[in-house]
Amino acid sequence: VFNDTATTEIYTRSIVGSVRCVQETVKMQGIPIYYEETVKLPSLGLPSDMYKQTTLSMESDQYICVKEMAPDGSTLYDLIDLSKSPPTVNKKPLKADAVIMHPTKRILSIRNGPSIQINDLTKKVQIRSVDMPENIQFWHWISDSILGVIGDQGVYHIDLNNEAYDTTPVFERNEELKKSQIVSYSMDSSGKWCILNGIATPDGKTINGYIELYSFERKQIQLIEGFAPCFSEVAIFDPNYKNNILACINKKSTEATPNLTIIEVGDPKPGTQKIKIRQPFQYPSESVNDFPVVSHISAKYGTLFIVTKNGNLNLFELFTGAHLYRTKLTNDVIFAACKHTPTDGMLCVNKRGTVLLVSINDNAIVDYIRNNCKQIPYYLNLAAKILRYSDS
């Protein structure tokens, strides 16, 4: 049941949005998302065989790092500054297995075997040098001060504010994760939860996903079969109370159909139950052997983006887990993604070297829900809720 206030609010916004669409040039009228190709890395002179997880990193919407082999066999690292228009490329000759940039600062981390050096490019000083006790399989900045490092057996945190525990494992990789290729690692904003995600092909055909959820307070690990997990703080029911949630695509090996799963890992609002939402997740009929690879929660709009290996973009709302929209984003595999801060959307990179921006089209999403999502119970209330949250 919806009230007259919500309906009136939607109608008013519809009129205002229509005027804005006439006054402004809106590329994606009528659909709830906006997407565009922001950068084509080949146009910057970067080699086409380097667009993959092992040679390209994108820790934030500020920088991309690409490993390049020079004609003489030496290693170059291309540092692409996405904040410039057009983006600039700074080539650095470095002997390194991999490099990544800090998400917000001019800090460059260099990895050679098990050794990591962290350098401040602005001050031109080394701020940390760590010899890890095991081989490094994956690394990623999980906060402004913590570099997460995944070894063969354990998970480590190099904290720029405290070097006492750099080589002490935070937790051990689950046996399923030890047999998996690590594709992501992240920590929630409270610093109380971490998620490690990996994929495995036990028979060479089937793709299995595993998520290791770790609680710092309880020192406990929970294994979830699934793909593309992400954390966020979102005001689900009350605009004045943010719920700490985890969203992922849950796919058990014993089940034929995957499910979108949204669970609350933090404390619920006093007087309410913890959020637990489960909705079927479907692939297009023409999509064969597909699985989710990246995800992003747009807390501003209460929505979730899921992109699959075959380039299908899915949009969900987080209040009930309903599926809102799907489109073919790209024909090439997407392997890296991060938050796009100005829009609360996300940047993606595919194997062709195209950087794609995906965000909510706030000129169209309310009308889209009103006109195309009538199968969702209380769809008008949903549209009004997204409208209020986007304006907050």
Disulfide bonds with the S-S distance in Angstrom:
none
